Amino acid sequence: MRFLATAILLLIFTLDSLACLNHYHVNGSGKTTTGRFDLLSFRLVRFEKQRMLADYKIVTDTLKKRLSIEYYSDYGALLLKAGYFNKGLEVFRFLNKKKPNEYNIVANLATAYELNGKNDSALFWINRALQLNTMSHYGSEWIHKQILEAKISMQKNPSWLSSHAVFSGTNLKHAEVLDHFGYQLHERIPFTGTPDALMSEILEQYGDLVLQQASVSEAWKIFSAAKAYNPANPGIDKKIENARRLTAEFRAKSPKKTNLRHWPTDKSIEELVNSFQQHRMVAMAEIKPVLFH
């Protein structure tokens, strides 16, 4: 998934991402790790409404004056984020006819098809996007592709998820696999309200990797979010309790090695879970889905 590609809107995101801090963590083996492992937070759950409204004004003011391909693509992305999936798909189908080899448009078309439940078409267009840019999204689009393949398998066999992992292959051993998951989930979670069994499995696999490689405390958060998406997820309670136990154990043993402000507590976990449980994807009334073609 990729959204808001113009220079003006990219600048908005860039300014917001400058304050990136690194902290000490402890992984499941007790090894001290470093990095930016604030992997799940309240900010991930929903798109930021005020920013979307500001972006909406910028792109619509421009489109009322002239039909810019770039701004119309950004407008289509805003329609998707605002919950107008059908209208967003119309925009990207139109743009794809105008610019069939434009990566941003092709990738957004794939996302629009997915949000409309047309997973076969979404997989076709994400493969096309990868042909245009094999390193799109910092090389993380293998995650998007495997999620679509899982969705298609679940459509054919509703019980597929009970006997298959969502992700497999050598990409799981990639040196930047945690960054890949973080990037993809940052864009996917706001589109995915609860309950959602597939998202629960996605987060569970992500949590397993985080526990092994990076941070027991972040794994605790991720496993808890997985349960929020599917309370019936088998085995998730044991993973939550294990990550919680390890967090308490390592916090007690090595408080000086870690940034205590970043240790979650039962209360902060409960608050995070509540934010996920209350998440629903609904259309934003302040944004009017008017087409400009």
Backbone torsions as a table, in degrees:
resi	resn	phi	psi	omega
1	MET	NA	141.1	176.6
2	ARG	-150.0	138.4	-176.6
3	PHE	-140.9	156.7	171.8
4	LEU	58.8	76.3	-171.3
5	ALA	-98.1	-11.0	-176.2
6	THR	-72.5	161.4	-174.6
7	ALA	-62.2	-38.6	-177.2
8	ILE	-65.4	-46.9	-177.5
9	LEU	-73.5	-33.1	175.7
10	LEU	-62.1	-38.0	178.5
11	LEU	-60.6	-39.5	178.9
12	ILE	-59.0	-45.2	-179.8
13	PHE	-68.3	-38.4	-177.6
14	THR	-63.9	-42.6	-179.7
15	LEU	-62.0	-34.7	-177.7
16	ASP	-76.2	-17.2	-174.3
17	SER	-100.9	5.0	-175.8
18	LEU	-69.5	-33.4	-176.0
19	ALA	-84.9	78.0	-179.1
20	CYS	-109.9	114.1	-176.6
21	LEU	-109.5	151.7	178.2
22	ASN	-110.5	146.0	-176.8
23	HIS	-137.4	161.7	175.7
24	TYR	-85.8	140.5	176.6
25	HIS	-137.3	176.3	177.0
26	VAL	-131.7	129.9	179.8
27	ASN	-88.8	-176.3	-174.1
28	GLY	-65.8	-17.4	177.4
29	SER	-91.0	-0.6	-179.0
30	GLY	86.4	9.0	-179.8
31	LYS	-84.9	133.8	176.8
32	THR	-72.2	130.8	179.4
33	THR	-124.2	160.7	177.8
34	THR	-128.6	154.8	177.5
35	GLY	147.6	-176.5	178.1
36	ARG	-98.7	90.1	-173.5
37	PHE	-106.7	24.7	174.0
38	ASP	-77.5	75.8	-164.4
39	LEU	-83.1	-24.9	175.4
40	LEU	-132.8	133.2	178.8
41	SER	-150.9	171.7	179.5
42	PHE	-60.4	-31.1	-177.2
43	ARG	-65.1	-23.0	-178.1
44	LEU	-76.1	-22.5	-167.1
45	VAL	-71.6	-37.1	-177.3
46	ARG	-134.1	153.0	172.4
47	PHE	-67.9	148.0	-177.7
48	GLU	-77.8	112.1	-171.3
49	LYS	-61.7	-47.2	-176.5
50	GLN	-64.3	-37.9	177.2
51	ARG	-65.2	-41.8	179.6
52	MET	-61.7	-41.3	179.6
53	LEU	-65.8	-37.7	177.2
54	ALA	-65.7	-43.7	177.9
55	ASP	-63.7	-39.1	179.6
56	TYR	-59.5	-42.2	178.7
57	LYS	-64.2	-41.6	-179.4
58	ILE	-61.5	-50.1	-174.0
59	VAL	-72.9	-38.6	-179.1
60	THR	-70.8	-36.4	176.3
61	ASP	-60.1	-39.4	178.7
62	THR	-70.8	-44.4	-176.3
63	LEU	-68.1	-25.7	175.9
64	LYS	-68.1	-23.2	-180.0
65	LYS	-92.3	-39.0	-178.8
66	ARG	-158.4	150.8	179.6
67	LEU	-87.2	96.4	177.1
68	SER	-93.5	127.8	179.5
69	ILE	-58.5	-44.2	-177.3
70	GLU	-65.1	-46.2	-178.7
71	TYR	-69.7	-33.0	178.5
72	TYR	-68.5	-34.8	174.7
73	SER	-63.5	-44.0	177.0
74	ASP	-62.6	-37.7	178.7
75	TYR	-65.0	-42.4	177.0
76	GLY	-60.5	-39.7	177.3
77	ALA	-62.9	-41.3	178.1
78	LEU	-63.4	-38.8	177.4
79	LEU	-61.7	-40.7	177.7
80	LEU	-63.9	-46.8	-179.2
81	LYS	-65.0	-28.8	179.8
82	ALA	-83.5	-2.6	176.4
83	GLY	96.9	6.5	179.5
84	TYR	-97.2	74.0	-170.7
85	PHE	-67.3	-41.8	-178.9
86	ASN	-64.2	-44.8	-179.7
87	LYS	-66.2	-39.7	177.5
88	GLY	-61.2	-40.4	177.6
89	LEU	-63.2	-40.8	177.3
90	GLU	-58.8	-42.1	179.7
91	VAL	-61.2	-47.2	-174.3
92	PHE	-76.4	-27.1	172.2
93	ARG	-66.1	-41.5	176.7
94	PHE	-62.4	-48.2	-177.5
95	LEU	-65.8	-34.8	179.7
96	ASN	-64.3	-31.7	176.1
97	LYS	-68.6	-32.3	179.2
98	LYS	-79.5	-38.4	-174.8
99	LYS	-133.6	74.5	-174.2
100	PRO	-69.5	-15.4	-178.7
101	ASN	-113.5	19.4	179.5
102	GLU	-91.5	114.1	-173.7
103	TYR	-54.8	-50.8	-176.3
104	ASN	-55.5	-41.9	-177.9
105	ILE	-69.3	-43.8	-179.7
106	VAL	-63.9	-44.1	179.4
107	ALA	-64.6	-40.7	178.0
108	ASN	-67.2	-33.4	176.0
109	LEU	-62.9	-40.9	177.6
110	ALA	-60.2	-45.2	179.4
111	THR	-64.0	-40.6	179.6
112	ALA	-62.5	-42.4	176.9
113	TYR	-62.9	-41.9	179.7
114	GLU	-61.7	-44.9	-179.3
115	LEU	-65.3	-22.8	176.2
116	ASN	-91.7	8.5	176.8
117	GLY	79.1	10.8	-179.0
118	LYS	-99.1	74.7	-170.0
119	ASN	-71.0	-32.1	176.9
120	ASP	-62.9	-44.7	177.9
121	SER	-66.0	-39.0	179.0
122	ALA	-61.1	-42.7	179.6
123	LEU	-66.0	-39.8	177.5
124	PHE	-57.9	-45.6	-175.0
125	TRP	-78.9	-26.8	175.4
126	ILE	-72.3	-33.5	173.9
127	ASN	-65.6	-39.1	176.7
128	ARG	-64.1	-40.9	178.6
129	ALA	-62.2	-39.4	179.3
130	LEU	-68.2	-30.1	173.9
131	GLN	-65.3	-35.9	-179.3
132	LEU	-77.0	-30.6	-177.3
133	ASN	-153.0	93.6	-175.3
134	THR	-66.0	-23.7	-178.6
135	MET	-105.0	24.4	180.0
136	SER	-59.9	146.3	-179.5
137	HIS	53.7	44.2	176.4
138	TYR	58.8	29.9	178.5
139	GLY	80.6	14.7	-173.6
140	SER	-95.8	-1.2	-172.9
141	GLU	-69.9	-9.4	172.6
142	TRP	-59.7	-28.6	177.7
143	ILE	-67.7	-47.4	178.3
144	HIS	-58.3	-44.3	-178.3
145	LYS	-63.0	-45.7	-178.3
146	GLN	-69.7	-29.8	174.1
147	ILE	-64.9	-43.6	178.5
148	LEU	-63.6	-40.6	177.4
149	GLU	-62.7	-37.9	176.8
150	ALA	-65.4	-41.6	178.9
151	LYS	-61.4	-41.7	179.6
152	ILE	-65.6	-41.2	177.7
153	SER	-63.2	-38.9	179.4
154	MET	-68.6	-31.5	176.1
155	GLN	-67.0	-36.1	179.6
156	LYS	-78.2	-34.9	-177.6
157	ASN	-139.7	98.9	-175.7
158	PRO	-56.4	-23.0	-179.5
159	SER	-95.5	9.0	-176.1
160	TRP	-55.7	-39.7	-174.2
161	LEU	-65.1	-25.6	-177.2
162	SER	-73.1	-14.5	-176.4
163	SER	-129.6	8.3	-178.9
164	HIS	-136.2	148.1	170.9
165	ALA	-85.5	145.5	179.2
166	VAL	-67.1	-40.3	-175.1
167	PHE	-114.8	142.5	177.0
168	SER	-155.2	168.8	175.9
169	GLY	101.8	179.1	-174.1
170	THR	-68.4	-20.3	-179.7
171	ASN	-60.8	-26.4	179.6
172	LEU	-67.5	-15.1	177.9
173	LYS	-100.2	5.1	-179.5
174	HIS	-61.9	140.7	-177.4
175	ALA	-59.9	-26.7	-177.7
176	GLU	-109.6	27.9	-175.0
177	VAL	-60.5	-37.6	179.9
178	LEU	-66.4	-38.8	175.6
179	ASP	-64.0	-38.8	178.8
180	HIS	-61.0	-47.5	178.9
181	PHE	-63.9	-44.1	-179.6
182	GLY	-58.9	-43.4	-179.5
183	TYR	-63.9	-48.2	-177.5
184	GLN	-66.3	-41.9	-178.7
185	LEU	-70.1	-31.9	177.6
186	HIS	-57.4	-34.1	-179.8
187	GLU	-92.6	-24.3	-174.9
188	ARG	-87.9	-39.4	-174.3
189	ILE	-57.3	-44.4	-179.3
190	PRO	-61.1	-24.6	177.7
191	PHE	-82.8	-8.8	-169.8
192	THR	-117.1	100.1	177.3
193	GLY	-79.9	166.1	177.6
194	THR	-93.5	151.7	-3.3
195	PRO	-81.8	159.3	178.3
196	ASP	-160.9	104.3	-175.0
197	ALA	-64.2	-36.9	-179.8
198	LEU	-65.5	-44.5	178.2
199	MET	-62.6	-35.2	176.5
200	SER	-59.8	-43.8	179.1
201	GLU	-68.0	-38.3	177.8
202	ILE	-59.9	-48.0	-179.5
203	LEU	-66.4	-35.2	179.0
204	GLU	-63.3	-45.0	178.5
205	GLN	-65.1	-38.7	176.3
206	TYR	-61.6	-45.5	179.3
207	GLY	-60.5	-38.4	177.3
208	ASP	-59.1	-44.2	-179.7
209	LEU	-66.4	-41.5	-179.5
210	VAL	-64.4	-41.9	178.7
211	LEU	-60.7	-44.5	-178.0
212	GLN	-68.4	-41.5	-167.8
213	GLN	-102.8	-28.7	-163.4
214	ALA	-129.3	-60.9	-165.1
215	SER	-157.5	120.5	177.0
216	VAL	-67.1	-35.7	-177.5
217	SER	-69.9	-39.0	176.7
218	GLU	-69.6	-35.4	176.0
219	ALA	-61.4	-39.4	177.1
220	TRP	-57.0	-46.0	178.6
221	LYS	-62.6	-44.6	-175.8
222	ILE	-68.0	-44.3	176.9
223	PHE	-61.7	-37.5	179.0
224	SER	-65.6	-38.7	176.3
225	ALA	-66.2	-37.2	177.3
226	ALA	-59.7	-40.7	178.0
227	LYS	-67.9	-35.5	177.7
228	ALA	-60.9	-36.1	178.8
229	TYR	-74.9	-28.4	178.7
230	ASN	-154.3	92.1	-179.3
231	PRO	-59.3	-21.4	-179.1
232	ALA	-89.2	4.6	179.5
233	ASN	-57.2	114.9	-175.9
234	PRO	-67.9	132.4	176.6
235	GLY	87.8	-9.1	-175.0
236	ILE	-70.9	-32.3	179.6
237	ASP	-61.7	-39.6	178.9
238	LYS	-65.6	-37.7	179.8
239	LYS	-69.4	-37.5	177.2
240	ILE	-63.6	-47.2	-177.6
241	GLU	-65.9	-37.4	178.0
242	ASN	-64.6	-45.5	179.4
243	ALA	-65.9	-37.3	177.8
244	ARG	-64.9	-43.7	179.9
245	ARG	-63.5	-45.2	179.7
246	LEU	-64.6	-37.4	177.8
247	THR	-60.6	-48.0	179.3
248	ALA	-64.3	-39.8	-178.7
249	GLU	-64.9	-49.5	-177.3
250	PHE	-72.7	-30.6	176.9
251	ARG	-64.9	-40.8	-179.5
252	ALA	-68.9	-34.7	-175.9
253	LYS	-80.5	-36.1	-171.0
254	SER	-136.9	56.4	-178.5
255	PRO	-62.6	-27.9	-177.1
256	LYS	-76.2	-18.2	-177.5
257	LYS	-86.0	-13.0	-173.0
258	THR	-126.4	158.8	177.8
259	ASN	-83.1	106.3	-173.0
260	LEU	-61.2	-26.5	-179.0
261	ARG	-63.1	-22.3	-175.9
262	HIS	-97.7	3.3	172.3
263	TRP	-76.5	122.5	176.0
264	PRO	-71.5	160.3	176.3
265	THR	-122.5	168.6	176.8
266	ASP	-56.0	-38.3	-179.0
267	LYS	-68.1	-44.7	-179.2
268	SER	-66.7	-34.7	176.2
269	ILE	-65.2	-42.8	178.9
270	GLU	-61.1	-42.1	179.1
271	GLU	-64.3	-41.2	178.5
272	LEU	-63.8	-45.2	179.5
273	VAL	-61.0	-42.2	179.3
274	ASN	-60.9	-38.4	-179.7
275	SER	-65.0	-36.3	176.7
276	PHE	-72.4	-42.5	-177.9
277	GLN	-62.2	-29.6	-177.9
278	GLN	-89.2	-3.0	-174.8
279	HIS	-76.6	124.4	173.2
280	ARG	-134.4	141.8	177.9
281	MET	-89.9	107.2	-179.1
282	VAL	-126.0	153.7	-178.8
283	ALA	-66.2	139.6	179.8
284	MET	-89.5	112.9	-173.3
285	ALA	-64.1	-28.3	-177.2
286	GLU	-69.0	-18.8	178.6
287	ILE	-102.7	124.2	-177.3
288	LYS	-97.9	121.4	-174.8
289	PRO	-80.3	67.6	178.8
290	VAL	-90.4	134.9	177.7
291	LEU	-91.6	148.0	-177.0
292	PHE	-112.2	15.0	177.2
293	HIS	-125.8	NA	NA
